[in-house]
Amino acid sequence: MDIQSTPMTIGAVAKRVGVAIDTIRYYEREGLLPEPLRRASGYRSYDVSAVRQLRFIRRAKDLGFTLEEIRDLLALSADRQRGVKAVKKRAQERLAAIDARIAELTRVRNGLEQLVEACPGHGSPDQCPILRALADEEGEA
């Protein structure tokens, strides 16, 4: 029997993929990973397809996809007719969301940088530009 067809325990799969056992169970509950076969002892029994799917999920999470988006990607990966086009569209949407988040974080960073530069680091707290900006009721930081 080769490594491709050798049944694995949940611990072996977790170690091979680099995720926690609880993460695997969670993905099963959430429908991201199919319910595994059970051995006579009741223990879960996985094959290499579970390892591939867990790696897919982990890599998609690393790219910023939500679990709901990953669920969609998994479904689309099996769609031979329109899967690739739809996957590309989802990736483009994720990229646009990341770009928007970067733009927002850059705006916040620049505003904070200006406040830090304007603050002398000494004196009365009511004269601190950082504290004044945070207390500004108009929100004009």
C-alpha positions as CSV (number, residue, x, y, z in Angstrom):
1,M,0.0,0.0,0.0
2,D,1.5,3.3,-1.0
3,I,1.5,6.6,0.9
4,Q,-1.3,7.9,-1.4
5,S,-3.8,5.3,-0.3
6,T,-2.7,4.7,3.3
7,P,-5.4,5.8,5.7
8,M,-4.3,8.5,8.2
9,T,-5.4,9.5,11.6
10,I,-6.5,13.0,12.3
11,G,-3.2,13.6,14.2
12,A,-1.2,12.4,11.2
13,V,-3.1,14.7,8.8
14,A,-2.8,17.7,11.2
15,K,1.0,17.1,11.4
16,R,1.4,16.7,7.6
17,V,-0.6,19.9,6.8
18,G,0.6,21.9,9.8
19,V,-2.7,22.7,11.4
20,A,-4.3,21.9,14.7
21,I,-6.5,18.9,15.2
22,D,-9.3,21.2,16.4
23,T,-9.0,23.1,13.2
24,I,-9.7,20.0,11.1
25,R,-12.7,19.2,13.2
26,Y,-13.9,22.8,12.9
27,Y,-13.5,22.7,9.1
28,E,-15.6,19.5,9.1
29,R,-18.3,21.1,11.1
30,E,-18.3,24.1,8.8
31,G,-18.6,21.9,5.7
32,L,-15.2,22.9,4.3
33,L,-13.9,19.4,4.7
34,P,-16.1,16.3,4.1
35,E,-16.9,14.1,7.0
36,P,-14.2,11.4,7.1
37,L,-14.8,7.6,7.1
38,R,-14.7,6.1,10.6
39,R,-12.7,3.1,11.6
40,A,-14.3,0.3,13.5
41,S,-12.9,1.9,16.6
42,G,-14.8,5.1,15.8
43,Y,-11.6,7.1,15.0
44,R,-11.6,9.3,11.9
45,S,-9.8,7.9,8.9
46,Y,-8.4,10.3,6.2
47,D,-6.9,9.9,2.8
48,V,-4.6,12.1,0.8
49,S,-7.5,14.1,-0.6
50,A,-8.2,15.5,2.8
51,V,-4.5,16.6,3.0
52,R,-4.9,18.3,-0.4
53,Q,-8.1,20.0,0.6
54,L,-6.7,21.2,3.9
55,R,-3.7,22.7,2.2
56,F,-6.0,24.4,-0.3
57,I,-8.0,25.9,2.7
58,R,-4.8,27.0,4.5
59,R,-3.3,28.6,1.4
60,A,-6.6,30.4,0.6
61,K,-6.7,31.7,4.2
62,D,-3.1,32.9,3.8
63,L,-4.2,34.9,0.8
64,G,-6.9,36.6,2.8
65,F,-10.0,34.6,1.8
66,T,-12.7,34.2,4.4
67,L,-14.1,30.8,5.2
68,E,-17.3,31.6,3.2
69,E,-15.2,32.6,0.2
70,I,-13.1,29.4,0.6
71,R,-16.3,27.4,0.6
72,D,-17.3,29.0,-2.7
73,L,-13.8,28.4,-4.1
74,L,-14.0,24.7,-3.2
75,A,-17.4,24.4,-4.9
76,L,-16.1,26.3,-8.0
77,S,-13.0,24.1,-8.2
78,A,-15.3,21.2,-9.0
79,D,-17.3,23.2,-11.6
80,R,-15.7,22.2,-14.9
81,Q,-17.8,24.6,-17.0
82,R,-17.4,27.9,-15.3
83,G,-15.2,27.2,-12.3
84,V,-12.0,28.9,-13.5
85,K,-13.7,32.1,-14.6
86,A,-15.6,32.4,-11.3
87,V,-12.5,31.6,-9.3
88,K,-10.6,34.4,-11.1
89,K,-13.5,36.8,-10.4
90,R,-13.4,35.8,-6.7
91,A,-9.6,36.4,-6.6
92,Q,-10.0,39.8,-8.3
93,E,-12.6,40.7,-5.8
94,R,-10.3,39.7,-2.9
95,L,-7.4,41.6,-4.5
96,A,-9.6,44.7,-4.7
97,A,-10.7,44.4,-1.1
98,I,-7.0,44.0,-0.1
99,D,-6.1,47.1,-2.1
100,A,-8.9,49.1,-0.4
101,R,-7.7,47.9,3.0
102,I,-4.1,48.9,2.2
103,A,-5.3,52.4,1.1
104,E,-7.3,52.8,4.3
105,L,-4.3,51.6,6.5
106,T,-2.0,54.0,4.6
107,R,-4.4,56.8,5.3
108,V,-4.5,55.9,9.0
109,R,-0.7,55.5,9.1
110,N,-0.1,58.9,7.5
111,G,-2.5,60.6,9.9
112,L,-0.9,58.9,12.9
113,E,2.6,59.8,11.6
114,Q,1.6,63.5,11.4
115,L,0.3,63.4,14.9
116,V,3.4,61.8,16.3
117,E,5.6,64.3,14.5
118,A,3.5,67.2,15.9
119,C,3.7,65.9,19.5
120,P,6.7,67.3,21.5
121,G,6.5,64.3,23.9
122,H,6.4,66.6,27.0
123,G,4.2,69.3,28.5
124,S,0.6,69.3,29.5
125,P,-1.7,66.5,28.3
126,D,-4.3,69.1,27.2
127,Q,-1.7,70.5,24.7
128,C,-0.9,67.1,23.2
129,P,-1.9,67.0,19.6
130,I,-2.5,63.2,19.7
131,L,-4.9,63.5,22.7
132,R,-6.6,66.5,21.2
133,A,-7.1,64.7,17.9
134,L,-8.5,61.7,19.6
135,A,-10.9,63.8,21.7
136,D,-12.0,66.0,18.7
137,E,-15.8,65.7,18.5
138,E,-15.8,66.5,14.8
139,G,-13.5,63.5,14.1
140,E,-11.0,65.6,12.2
141,A,-7.9,63.9,13.1
